[in-house]
Amino acid sequence: MKFLSLVSSLTLILLLALLLSVVLTFLTSSDDSHSLSDILAIAREEGWIHGPDRASVIWEEYQARTHAVAHLEAKHILIFLIAFFVLSPIYWWVVKNITSASETIRTLRRGHDCKWF
């Protein structure tokens, strides 16, 4: 029974950390980057793309996008880990205090004839 409780607690912490990291990742990520088609259209208008140079521009833009996505994924993973390690002790402290409070109430109910318990 304790194993299932531990698994459910860890699952809850993981889900909360994942939700928090997704929200923080979207809140902290910038959305001001241009799409590849916008960059290529500007480059064609300015006359920057001629023949074989077009492939190199597309390849450089692809590498920049890949790097940006990898940076965002790393940021998301880092936020997730921080959230997990911050939420874990808080969750365990709350569970410990609730458990000790319920044990105290049970002890008071058994030991005393009190109308409140």
N, CA and C atoms as an extended XYZ file, in Angstrom:
351
Properties=species:S:1:pos:R:3:atomname:S:1:resname:S:1:resid:I:1 pbc="F F F"
N         0.819       -1.193        0.000 N   MET     1
C         0.000        0.000        0.000 CA  MET     1
C         0.864        1.258        0.000 C   MET     1
N         1.962        1.232        0.745 N   LYS     2
C         2.833        2.401        0.783 CA  LYS     2
C         3.498        2.632       -0.566 C   LYS     2
N         3.768        1.532       -1.302 N   PHE     3
C         4.382        1.664       -2.623 CA  PHE     3
C         3.446        2.407       -3.571 C   PHE     3
N         2.156        2.058       -3.547 N   LEU     4
C         1.190        2.741       -4.400 CA  LEU     4
C         1.049        4.205       -4.012 C   LEU     4
N         1.105        4.477       -2.731 N   SER     5
C         1.047        5.860       -2.268 CA  SER     5
C         2.264        6.645       -2.746 C   SER     5
N         3.423        6.022       -2.684 N   LEU     6
C         4.648        6.670       -3.156 CA  LEU     6
C         4.592        6.923       -4.657 C   LEU     6
N         4.120        5.936       -5.411 N   VAL     7
C         4.018        6.091       -6.867 CA  VAL     7
C         3.020        7.191       -7.221 C   VAL     7
N         1.886        7.211       -6.549 N   SER     8
C         0.897        8.250       -6.842 CA  SER     8
C         1.407        9.631       -6.446 C   SER     8
N         2.149        9.715       -5.353 N   SER     9
C         2.728       10.997       -4.947 CA  SER     9
C         3.749       11.488       -5.960 C   SER     9
N         4.634       10.602       -6.397 N   LEU    10
C         5.630       10.995       -7.397 CA  LEU    10
C         4.974       11.361       -8.722 C   LEU    10
N         3.924       10.640       -9.095 N   THR    11
C         3.207       10.964      -10.326 CA  THR    11
C         2.571       12.341      -10.234 C   THR    11
N         1.967       12.639       -9.099 N   LEU    12
C         1.360       13.950       -8.904 CA  LEU    12
C         2.407       15.053       -8.969 C   LEU    12
N         3.535       14.849       -8.319 N   ILE    13
C         4.603       15.850       -8.348 CA  ILE    13
C         5.126       16.033       -9.768 C   ILE    13
N         5.323       14.934      -10.492 N   LEU    14
C         5.802       15.026      -11.874 CA  LEU    14
C         4.815       15.775      -12.760 C   LEU    14
N         3.533       15.496      -12.605 N   LEU    15
C         2.534       16.182      -13.422 CA  LEU    15
C         2.460       17.669      -13.093 C   LEU    15
N         2.515       18.002      -11.809 N   LEU    16
C         2.516       19.416      -11.430 CA  LEU    16
C         3.754       20.135      -11.942 C   LEU    16
N         4.906       19.488      -11.839 N   ALA    17
C         6.141       20.094      -12.335 CA  ALA    17
C         6.098       20.259      -13.849 C   ALA    17
N         5.547       19.275      -14.539 N   LEU    18
C         5.438       19.364      -15.994 CA  LEU    18
C         4.499       20.496      -16.403 C   LEU    18
N         3.366       20.597      -15.737 N   LEU    19
C         2.430       21.676      -16.033 CA  LEU    19
C         3.062       23.037      -15.773 C   LEU    19
N         3.722       23.165      -14.638 N   LEU    20
C         4.380       24.427      -14.302 CA  LEU    20
C         5.482       24.764      -15.298 C   LEU    20
N         6.247       23.776      -15.713 N   SER    21
C         7.334       24.047      -16.653 CA  SER    21
C         6.805       24.425      -18.030 C   SER    21
N         5.711       23.806      -18.456 N   VAL    22
C         5.123       24.179      -19.749 CA  VAL    22
C         4.619       25.618      -19.709 C   VAL    22
N         3.922       25.965      -18.641 N   VAL    23
C         3.409       27.333      -18.513 CA  VAL    23
C         4.554       28.337      -18.469 C   VAL    23
N         5.569       28.075      -17.663 N   LEU    24
C         6.697       29.003      -17.573 CA  LEU    24
C         7.489       29.074      -18.871 C   LEU    24
N         7.599       27.972      -19.586 N   THR    25
C         8.305       27.989      -20.868 CA  THR    25
C         7.575       28.865      -21.868 C   THR    25
N         6.256       28.742      -21.933 N   PHE    26
C         5.506       29.572      -22.869 CA  PHE    26
C         5.503       31.036      -22.452 C   PHE    26
N         5.491       31.296      -21.155 N   LEU    27
C         5.507       32.685      -20.701 CA  LEU    27
C         6.852       33.362      -20.941 C   LEU    27
N         7.930       32.602      -20.880 N   THR    28
C         9.256       33.210      -21.014 CA  THR    28
C         9.832       33.126      -22.418 C   THR    28
N         9.175       32.413      -23.334 N   SER    29
C         9.723       32.311      -24.692 CA  SER    29
C         9.257       33.495      -25.527 C   SER    29
N        10.159       33.998      -26.359 N   SER    30
C         9.815       35.130      -27.216 CA  SER    30
C         9.203       34.614      -28.509 C   SER    30
N         8.277       35.389      -29.049 N   ASP    31
C         7.585       34.985      -30.265 CA  ASP    31
C         7.801       36.011      -31.372 C   ASP    31
N         8.961       36.642      -31.391 N   ASP    32
C         9.218       37.696      -32.363 CA  ASP    32
C        10.085       37.240      -33.528 C   ASP    32
N        10.315       35.945      -33.685 N   SER    33
C        11.158       35.460      -34.775 CA  SER    33
C        10.344       35.357      -36.062 C   SER    33
N        11.002       35.593      -37.177 N   HIS    34
C        10.355       35.519      -38.481 CA  HIS    34
C        10.372       34.085      -38.978 C   HIS    34
N         9.394       33.761      -39.819 N   SER    35
C         9.370       32.423      -40.399 CA  SER    35
C        10.376       32.344      -41.540 C   SER    35
N        10.677       31.140      -41.945 N   LEU    36
C        11.633       30.923      -43.031 CA  LEU    36
C        11.144       31.561      -44.322 C   LEU    36
N         9.850       31.460      -44.595 N   SER    37
C         9.325       32.050      -45.833 CA  SER    37
C         9.444       33.570      -45.816 C   SER    37
N         9.249       34.209      -44.654 N   ASP    38
C         9.426       35.663      -44.550 CA  ASP    38
C        10.864       36.066      -44.825 C   ASP    38
N        11.798       35.326      -44.252 N   ILE    39
C        13.218       35.645      -44.440 CA  ILE    39
C        13.623       35.460      -45.896 C   ILE    39
N        13.146       34.386      -46.520 N   LEU    40
C        13.480       34.157      -47.929 CA  LEU    40
C        12.847       35.205      -48.835 C   LEU    40
N        11.626       35.634      -48.525 N   ALA    41
C        10.986       36.676      -49.334 CA  ALA    41
C        11.755       37.989      -49.233 C   ALA    41
N        12.180       38.351      -48.042 N   ILE    42
C        12.974       39.575      -47.858 CA  ILE    42
C        14.303       39.447      -48.581 C   ILE    42
N        14.927       38.291      -48.478 N   ALA    43
C        16.218       38.089      -49.136 CA  ALA    43
C        16.086       38.174      -50.652 C   ALA    43
N        14.996       37.643      -51.209 N   ARG    44
C        14.795       37.734      -52.661 CA  ARG    44
C        14.566       39.180      -53.086 C   ARG    44
N        13.761       39.914      -52.297 N   GLU    45
C        13.497       41.316      -52.627 CA  GLU    45
C        14.767       42.154      -52.577 C   GLU    45
N        15.618       41.869      -51.632 N   GLU    46
C        16.851       42.634      -51.484 CA  GLU    46
C        17.935       42.172      -52.451 C   GLU    46
N        17.696       41.067      -53.129 N   GLY    47
C        18.681       40.564      -54.078 CA  GLY    47
C        19.819       39.806      -53.426 C   GLY    47
N        19.588       39.276      -52.234 N   TRP    48
C        20.653       38.558      -51.529 CA  TRP    48
C        20.786       37.117      -52.001 C   TRP    48
N        19.737       36.586      -52.616 N   ILE    49
C        19.758       35.178      -52.998 CA  ILE    49
C        19.953       35.074      -54.504 C   ILE    49
N        21.041       34.486      -54.912 N   HIS    50
C        21.335       34.271      -56.330 CA  HIS    50
C        21.823       32.846      -56.492 C   HIS    50
N        21.054       32.018      -57.169 N   GLY    51
C        21.483       30.664      -57.509 CA  GLY    51
C        21.876       29.815      -56.318 C   GLY    51
N        23.178       29.388      -56.257 N   PRO    52
C        23.602       28.462      -55.202 CA  PRO    52
C        23.582       29.081      -53.804 C   PRO    52
N        23.568       30.416      -53.723 N   ASP    53
C        23.521       31.053      -52.406 CA  ASP    53
C        22.196       30.790      -51.701 C   ASP    53
N        21.158       30.538      -52.489 N   ARG    54
C        19.846       30.298      -51.895 CA  ARG    54
C        19.878       29.068      -50.988 C   ARG    54
N        20.537       28.025      -51.423 N   ALA    55
C        20.623       26.806      -50.608 CA  ALA    55
C        21.371       27.071      -49.307 C   ALA    55
N        22.423       27.873      -49.372 N   SER    56
C        23.171       28.154      -48.146 CA  SER    56
C        22.345       28.996      -47.178 C   SER    56
N        21.538       29.927      -47.704 N   VAL    57
C        20.676       30.734      -46.834 CA  VAL    57
C        19.635       29.846      -46.164 C   VAL    57
N        19.041       28.950      -46.946 N   ILE    58
C        18.040       28.039      -46.378 CA  ILE    58
C        18.684       27.141      -45.323 C   ILE    58
N        19.888       26.636      -45.610 N   TRP    59
C        20.575       25.765      -44.661 CA  TRP    59
C        20.933       26.518      -43.384 C   TRP    59
N        21.400       27.753      -43.501 N   GLU    60
C        21.732       28.542      -42.308 CA  GLU    60
C        20.487       28.832      -41.482 C   GLU    60
N        19.383       29.135      -42.156 N   GLU    61
C        18.141       29.385      -41.430 CA  GLU    61
C        17.661       28.106      -40.738 C   GLU    61
N        17.804       26.975      -41.409 N   TYR    62
C        17.429       25.698      -40.799 CA  TYR    62
C        18.275       25.426      -39.552 C   TYR    62
N        19.573       25.675      -39.630 N   GLN    63
C        20.443       25.472      -38.469 CA  GLN    63
C        20.075       26.422      -37.334 C   GLN    63
N        19.746       27.665      -37.680 N   ALA    64
C        19.348       28.625      -36.645 CA  ALA    64
C        18.055       28.180      -35.969 C   ALA    64
N        17.105       27.703      -36.758 N   ARG    65
C        15.839       27.219      -36.183 CA  ARG    65
C        16.071       25.997      -35.292 C   ARG    65
N        16.915       25.075      -35.755 N   THR    66
C        17.219       23.883      -34.966 CA  THR    66
C        17.857       24.269      -33.641 C   THR    66
N        18.763       25.236      -33.680 N   HIS    67
C        19.411       25.704      -32.457 CA  HIS    67
C        18.389       26.363      -31.528 C   HIS    67
N        17.466       27.144      -32.093 N   ALA    68
C        16.448       27.807      -31.273 CA  ALA    68
C        15.521       26.786      -30.620 C   ALA    68
N        15.143       25.757      -31.371 N   VAL    69
C        14.275       24.714      -30.813 CA  VAL    69
C        15.009       23.946      -29.714 C   VAL    69
N        16.278       23.633      -29.953 N   ALA    70
C        17.064       22.923      -28.935 CA  ALA    70
C        17.212       23.781      -27.682 C   ALA    70
N        17.392       25.085      -27.863 N   HIS    71
C        17.505       25.989      -26.714 CA  HIS    71
C        16.194       26.016      -25.930 C   HIS    71
N        15.066       26.065      -26.643 N   LEU    72
C        13.769       26.072      -25.980 CA  LEU    72
C        13.520       24.760      -25.247 C   LEU    72
N        13.901       23.633      -25.859 N   GLU    73
C        13.735       22.338      -25.194 CA  GLU    73
C        14.612       22.241      -23.949 C   GLU    73
N        15.836       22.730      -24.043 N   ALA    74
C        16.721       22.710      -22.873 CA  ALA    74
C        16.163       23.594      -21.766 C   ALA    74
N        15.627       24.737      -22.143 N   LYS    75
C        15.026       25.644      -21.161 CA  LYS    75
C        13.822       24.974      -20.498 C   LYS    75
N        13.010       24.286      -21.298 N   HIS    76
C        11.846       23.586      -20.763 CA  HIS    76
C        12.262       22.486      -19.792 C   HIS    76
N        13.276       21.715      -20.152 N   ILE    77
C        13.760       20.640      -19.281 CA  ILE    77
C        14.326       21.214      -17.988 C   ILE    77
N        15.064       22.304      -18.080 N   LEU    78
C        15.636       22.932      -16.888 CA  LEU    78
C        14.542       23.447      -15.959 C   LEU    78
N        13.538       24.096      -16.516 N   ILE    79
C        12.427       24.586      -15.693 CA  ILE    79
C        11.692       23.411      -15.051 C   ILE    79
N        11.514       22.317      -15.809 N   PHE    80
C        10.852       21.133      -15.262 CA  PHE    80
C        11.627       20.566      -14.077 C   PHE    80
N        12.944       20.447      -14.223 N   LEU    81
C        13.752       19.896      -13.128 CA  LEU    81
C        13.715       20.795      -11.898 C   LEU    81
N        13.809       22.097      -12.115 N   ILE    82
C        13.742       23.027      -10.983 CA  ILE    82
C        12.384       22.913      -10.299 C   ILE    82
N        11.309       22.886      -11.087 N   ALA    83
C         9.967       22.772      -10.507 CA  ALA    83
C         9.806       21.463       -9.745 C   ALA    83
N        10.345       20.377      -10.301 N   PHE    84
C        10.231       19.085       -9.628 CA  PHE    84
C        10.948       19.105       -8.288 C   PHE    84
N        12.173       19.628       -8.264 N   PHE    85
C        12.934       19.612       -7.018 CA  PHE    85
C        12.467       20.668       -6.026 C   PHE    85
N        11.716       21.655       -6.480 N   VAL    86
C        11.115       22.616       -5.552 CA  VAL    86
C         9.799       22.063       -5.010 C   VAL    86
N         9.011       21.437       -5.884 N   LEU    87
C         7.711       20.925       -5.447 CA  LEU    87
C         7.817       19.685       -4.565 C   LEU    87
N         8.824       18.865       -4.784 N   SER    88
C         8.950       17.619       -4.015 CA  SER    88
C         9.032       17.854       -2.510 C   SER    88
N         9.969       18.685       -2.018 N   PRO    89
C        10.017       18.887       -0.562 CA  PRO    89
C         8.766       19.551       -0.007 C   PRO    89
N         8.185       20.464       -0.781 N   ILE    90
C         6.956       21.115       -0.316 CA  ILE    90
C         5.848       20.079       -0.187 C   ILE    90
N         5.703       19.221       -1.183 N   TYR    91
C         4.666       18.192       -1.150 CA  TYR    91
C         4.883       17.233        0.014 C   TYR    91
N         6.118       16.775        0.196 N   TRP    92
C         6.398       15.841        1.291 CA  TRP    92
C         6.153       16.501        2.643 C   TRP    92
N         6.467       17.789        2.797 N   TRP    93
C         6.229       18.497        4.051 CA  TRP    93
C         4.731       18.579        4.332 C   TRP    93
N         3.941       18.897        3.305 N   VAL    94
C         2.491       18.986        3.480 CA  VAL    94
C         1.912       17.622        3.846 C   VAL    94
N         2.334       16.577        3.145 N   VAL    95
C         1.830       15.226        3.440 CA  VAL    95
C         2.217       14.809        4.850 C   VAL    95
N         3.450       15.101        5.252 N   LYS    96
C         3.912       14.737        6.598 CA  LYS    96
C         3.093       15.453        7.664 C   LYS    96
N         2.831       16.740        7.474 N   ASN    97
C         2.061       17.489        8.464 CA  ASN    97
C         0.606       17.046        8.510 C   ASN    97
N         0.027       16.732        7.370 N   ILE    98
C        -1.354       16.245        7.362 CA  ILE    98
C        -1.434       14.887        8.047 C   ILE    98
N        -0.455       14.027        7.780 N   THR    99
C        -0.435       12.703        8.407 CA  THR    99
C        -0.268       12.817        9.914 C   THR    99
N         0.645       13.670       10.361 N   SER   100
C         0.843       13.814       11.809 CA  SER   100
C        -0.373       14.459       12.465 C   SER   100
N        -1.037       15.373       11.773 N   ALA   101
C        -2.242       15.989       12.332 CA  ALA   101
C        -3.366       14.963       12.449 C   ALA   101
N        -3.516       14.109       11.448 N   SER   102
C        -4.572       13.093       11.530 CA  SER   102
C        -4.274       12.076       12.625 C   SER   102
N        -2.993       11.735       12.824 N   GLU   103
C        -2.632       10.823       13.915 CA  GLU   103
C        -2.902       11.470       15.272 C   GLU   103
N        -2.642       12.748       15.396 N   THR   104
C        -2.918       13.461       16.643 CA  THR   104
C        -4.413       13.458       16.936 C   THR   104
N        -5.212       13.692       15.921 N   ILE   105
C        -6.665       13.694       16.115 CA  ILE   105
C        -7.147       12.306       16.518 C   ILE   105
N        -6.611       11.258       15.884 N   ARG   106
C        -6.987        9.890       16.258 CA  ARG   106
C        -6.603        9.597       17.708 C   ARG   106
N        -5.422       10.037       18.117 N   THR   107
C        -4.974        9.825       19.496 CA  THR   107
C        -5.889       10.555       20.474 C   THR   107
N        -6.257       11.776       20.147 N   LEU   108
C        -7.152       12.535       21.020 CA  LEU   108
C        -8.532       11.889       21.096 C   LEU   108
N        -9.007       11.351       19.994 N   ARG   109
C       -10.314       10.689       20.009 CA  ARG   109
C       -10.300        9.448       20.894 C   ARG   109
N        -9.208        8.684       20.819 N   ARG   110
C        -9.109        7.466       21.620 CA  ARG   110
C        -8.890        7.775       23.100 C   ARG   110
N        -8.101        8.773       23.402 N   GLY   111
C        -7.703        9.022       24.781 CA  GLY   111
C        -8.663        9.888       25.569 C   GLY   111
N        -9.447       10.694       24.904 N   HIS   112
C       -10.305       11.641       25.613 CA  HIS   112
C       -11.738       11.516       25.119 C   HIS   112
N       -12.636       11.805       26.030 N   ASP   113
C       -14.049       11.826       25.662 CA  ASP   113
C       -14.426       13.284       25.425 C   ASP   113
N       -14.083       13.754       24.267 N   CYS   114
C       -14.291       15.167       23.953 CA  CYS   114
C       -15.382       15.268       22.890 C   CYS   114
N       -16.307       16.203       23.043 N   LYS   115
C       -17.407       16.307       22.087 CA  LYS   115
C       -16.960       16.893       20.746 C   LYS   115
N       -15.792       17.537       20.695 N   TRP   116
C       -15.320       18.100       19.425 CA  TRP   116
C       -14.723       17.035       18.522 C   TRP   116
N       -14.216       15.962       19.096 N   PHE   117
C       -13.588       14.911       18.302 CA  PHE   117
C       -14.486       13.714       18.304 C   PHE   117
